[in-house]
Amino acid sequence: MTEGRGDMTGHDEHSPATPAQGAGEFWDDLYGAGERIWSGEPNAALVRETADLAPGSALDLGCGEGADAIWLARRGWRVTAVDVSRIALERGAEQARRAGVADRIEWLRHDLAESFPGGSFDLVSAHFLHAPSPVELPRERILRDAAAAVSPGGVLLVVGHAGPPPWADDHGHDDHPPLPTSAEVLGSLGLPEQEWEPLVSGEYRRDATGPDGQRAVLEDAVLKLRRLPG
């Protein structure tokens, strides 16, 4: 769906949608343009921020080709993996079969602008939920829904781009709206302070590879919250 699952493998993650396209059609077209879009590796922030969590139930929003969901499943999590792209979900399911964790992942198709999976989860992970214009993505509402899906004692992990990659300008996308900081994301959620414990809120740098093999250091906005039990 609207995710940036680690480094690209030769595609422009800021390819524009056409006005007539819906989110599902846009992302199916993007995934259908190649055999693989993302790197196949789990997102660095997911690995860093969840490695010490006890496995339970997890919701992966915008799962793409499934690298995060598969990594979690290999560590013992039961994962609900959600994306708007049928092609991405099919690829994720196939990779899960090859990894031997197909029985630990449920793949669901949702346009998060229209519907949200039911249930509550010990971990809700939302990585790079950004949409190319003119695909509409009510990100703040989706993240509030994500917070509501966290079980008492569970963790919400939200990771977003803190700024556009340098290669975006090379592809004619030099008019970038400002992206929210982790503190701004926290403020937009409107969560009761007595019910949530902030664990991480900050910007982190990571190495990345662009669509033409460019190397760069990108900055991500990382927010990790624990929902207090009781």
ZIBELSUL-V111669 format. One record per pair of residues at least 24 apart in sequence whose C-alpha atoms are under 8 Angstrom apart, sorted by the first residue. I is the first residue (numbers start at 1). J is the second residue. D is the distance in whole Angstrom. If there is no record, write none. Layout:
i->I j->J d->D
i->I j->J d->D
This chain:
i->1 j->27 d->6
i->1 j->62 d->5
i->1 j->63 d->7
i->1 j->64 d->6
i->1 j->83 d->5
i->1 j->84 d->5
i->1 j->85 d->6
i->1 j->88 d->8
i->1 j->129 d->8
i->2 j->27 d->8
i->2 j->62 d->6
i->2 j->64 d->8
i->2 j->128 d->7
i->2 j->129 d->5
i->2 j->130 d->5
i->2 j->131 d->5
i->3 j->62 d->6
i->3 j->63 d->7
i->3 j->64 d->7
i->3 j->127 d->6
i->3 j->128 d->4
i->3 j->129 d->5
i->3 j->130 d->6
i->4 j->38 d->8
i->4 j->127 d->7
i->4 j->128 d->5
i->4 j->129 d->8
i->5 j->38 d->6
i->5 j->39 d->7
i->5 j->41 d->8
i->5 j->42 d->7
i->5 j->43 d->6
i->5 j->64 d->7
i->5 j->67 d->8
i->5 j->127 d->7
i->5 j->128 d->7
i->6 j->38 d->7
i->6 j->39 d->6
i->6 j->41 d->7
i->6 j->42 d->7
i->6 j->43 d->5
i->6 j->44 d->7
i->6 j->208 d->7
i->7 j->38 d->6
i->7 j->39 d->5
i->7 j->208 d->5
i->7 j->209 d->5
i->7 j->210 d->7
i->8 j->37 d->6
i->8 j->38 d->5
i->8 j->39 d->6
i->8 j->208 d->8
i->8 j->209 d->6
i->8 j->210 d->6
i->8 j->211 d->6
i->9 j->36 d->7
i->9 j->37 d->6
i->9 j->38 d->6
i->9 j->39 d->6
i->9 j->209 d->8
i->9 j->210 d->8
i->9 j->211 d->6
i->10 j->37 d->7
i->10 j->210 d->7
i->10 j->211 d->4
i->10 j->212 d->6
i->10 j->213 d->7
i->11 j->37 d->7
i->11 j->210 d->8
i->11 j->211 d->5
i->11 j->212 d->8
i->12 j->168 d->8
i->12 j->171 d->8
i->12 j->210 d->8
i->12 j->211 d->5
i->13 j->211 d->8
i->14 j->132 d->6
i->14 j->168 d->7
i->14 j->173 d->7
i->15 j->132 d->7
i->16 j->132 d->6
i->16 j->133 d->6
i->16 j->134 d->8
i->17 j->132 d->6
i->17 j->133 d->6
i->17 j->134 d->6
i->17 j->135 d->7
i->18 j->134 d->7
i->19 j->134 d->6
i->19 j->135 d->8
i->21 j->135 d->8
i->22 j->135 d->7
i->23 j->84 d->7
i->23 j->111 d->7
i->23 j->135 d->6
i->23 j->136 d->8
i->24 j->84 d->5
i->24 j->85 d->5
i->24 j->86 d->8
i->24 j->111 d->7
i->25 j->85 d->8
i->27 j->84 d->7
i->27 j->85 d->6
i->28 j->85 d->5
i->28 j->86 d->7
i->28 j->87 d->6
i->28 j->88 d->7
i->31 j->85 d->8
i->31 j->87 d->6
i->31 j->88 d->7
i->32 j->87 d->7
i->36 j->65 d->8
i->37 j->65 d->8
i->38 j->65 d->7
i->40 j->65 d->8
i->40 j->66 d->8
i->40 j->67 d->5
i->41 j->67 d->6
i->41 j->68 d->7
i->42 j->67 d->5
i->42 j->68 d->5
i->42 j->71 d->6
i->43 j->67 d->8
i->43 j->68 d->7
i->44 j->206 d->8
i->45 j->159 d->7
i->45 j->222 d->8
i->46 j->125 d->8
i->46 j->157 d->8
i->49 j->224 d->8
i->56 j->121 d->8
i->56 j->122 d->6
i->56 j->123 d->8
i->57 j->121 d->5
i->57 j->122 d->5
i->57 j->123 d->6
i->58 j->121 d->5
i->58 j->122 d->6
i->58 j->123 d->5
i->58 j->124 d->6
i->58 j->125 d->8
i->59 j->121 d->6
i->59 j->123 d->6
i->59 j->124 d->5
i->59 j->125 d->6
i->60 j->124 d->6
i->60 j->125 d->5
i->60 j->126 d->6
i->61 j->124 d->8
i->61 j->125 d->6
i->61 j->126 d->5
i->61 j->127 d->7
i->62 j->126 d->7
i->62 j->127 d->7
i->62 j->128 d->8
i->62 j->129 d->7
i->63 j->89 d->8
i->64 j->88 d->5
i->64 j->89 d->7
i->64 j->92 d->7
i->65 j->89 d->6
i->65 j->90 d->8
i->65 j->91 d->6
i->65 j->92 d->4
i->66 j->91 d->8
i->66 j->92 d->4
i->66 j->93 d->8
i->66 j->95 d->8
i->66 j->96 d->8
i->67 j->92 d->7
i->69 j->105 d->7
i->70 j->95 d->8
i->70 j->96 d->6
i->70 j->99 d->8
i->70 j->101 d->7
i->70 j->105 d->8
i->73 j->101 d->6
i->73 j->104 d->6
i->73 j->105 d->7
i->74 j->101 d->7
i->77 j->104 d->7
i->78 j->104 d->5
i->78 j->105 d->6
i->79 j->104 d->6
i->79 j->105 d->5
i->79 j->106 d->6
i->80 j->105 d->6
i->80 j->106 d->5
i->80 j->107 d->6
i->80 j->108 d->7
i->81 j->105 d->7
i->81 j->106 d->6
i->81 j->107 d->5
i->81 j->108 d->6
i->82 j->107 d->6
i->82 j->108 d->5
i->82 j->109 d->6
i->82 j->110 d->6
i->82 j->117 d->8
i->83 j->108 d->7
i->83 j->109 d->5
i->83 j->110 d->6
i->83 j->111 d->7
i->84 j->109 d->5
i->84 j->110 d->5
i->84 j->111 d->5
i->84 j->112 d->7
i->85 j->109 d->7
i->112 j->137 d->8
i->112 j->142 d->7
i->113 j->137 d->6
i->113 j->138 d->6
i->113 j->142 d->7
i->116 j->145 d->8
i->118 j->149 d->8
i->119 j->149 d->7
i->120 j->148 d->8
i->120 j->149 d->5
i->120 j->150 d->6
i->120 j->151 d->5
i->121 j->149 d->6
i->121 j->150 d->5
i->121 j->151 d->5
i->121 j->154 d->7
i->122 j->150 d->6
i->122 j->151 d->5
i->122 j->152 d->8
i->122 j->153 d->7
i->122 j->154 d->4
i->122 j->155 d->6
i->123 j->150 d->6
i->123 j->151 d->8
i->123 j->154 d->6
i->123 j->155 d->5
i->123 j->156 d->6
i->123 j->157 d->8
i->124 j->149 d->7
i->124 j->150 d->6
i->124 j->155 d->6
i->124 j->156 d->5
i->124 j->157 d->6
i->125 j->156 d->6
i->125 j->157 d->5
i->125 j->158 d->6
i->126 j->157 d->6
i->126 j->158 d->5
i->126 j->159 d->6
i->127 j->157 d->8
i->127 j->158 d->6
i->127 j->159 d->5
i->127 j->160 d->6
i->128 j->158 d->8
i->128 j->159 d->6
i->128 j->160 d->4
i->128 j->161 d->6
i->129 j->160 d->7
i->130 j->160 d->8
i->140 j->185 d->8
i->140 j->188 d->7
i->140 j->189 d->7
i->143 j->189 d->7
i->144 j->189 d->6
i->147 j->189 d->8
i->150 j->227 d->7
i->151 j->227 d->7
i->152 j->227 d->5
i->152 j->228 d->6
i->152 j->229 d->4
i->152 j->230 d->7
i->153 j->226 d->6
i->153 j->227 d->5
i->153 j->228 d->5
i->153 j->229 d->5
i->154 j->226 d->6
i->154 j->227 d->5
i->154 j->228 d->8
i->155 j->224 d->7
i->155 j->225 d->6
i->155 j->226 d->4
i->155 j->227 d->6
i->156 j->223 d->8
i->156 j->224 d->6
i->156 j->225 d->5
i->156 j->226 d->6
i->156 j->227 d->8
i->157 j->222 d->7
i->157 j->223 d->6
i->157 j->224 d->5
i->157 j->225 d->7
i->158 j->222 d->6
i->158 j->223 d->5
i->158 j->224 d->6
i->159 j->220 d->7
i->159 j->221 d->6
i->159 j->222 d->5
i->159 j->223 d->6
i->160 j->220 d->6
i->160 j->221 d->5
i->160 j->222 d->7
i->161 j->218 d->8
i->161 j->219 d->7
i->161 j->220 d->5
i->161 j->221 d->6
i->162 j->203 d->7
i->162 j->219 d->5
i->162 j->220 d->5
i->162 j->221 d->5
i->163 j->218 d->8
i->163 j->219 d->7
i->163 j->220 d->8
i->165 j->216 d->8
i->165 j->218 d->7
i->166 j->216 d->8
i->167 j->210 d->7
i->167 j->211 d->8
i->167 j->214 d->8
i->180 j->221 d->8
i->181 j->221 d->6
i->182 j->221 d->5
i->182 j->222 d->6
i->182 j->223 d->6
i->183 j->223 d->8
i->185 j->223 d->8
i->186 j->223 d->7
i->195 j->227 d->6
i->195 j->228 d->5
i->196 j->225 d->6
i->196 j->226 d->6
i->196 j->227 d->5
i->196 j->228 d->5
i->197 j->225 d->6
i->197 j->226 d->5
i->197 j->227 d->6
i->197 j->228 d->7
i->198 j->223 d->8
i->198 j->224 d->6
i->198 j->225 d->5
i->198 j->226 d->6
i->199 j->223 d->8
i->199 j->224 d->5
i->199 j->225 d->5
i->199 j->226 d->7
i->200 j->224 d->5
i->200 j->225 d->7
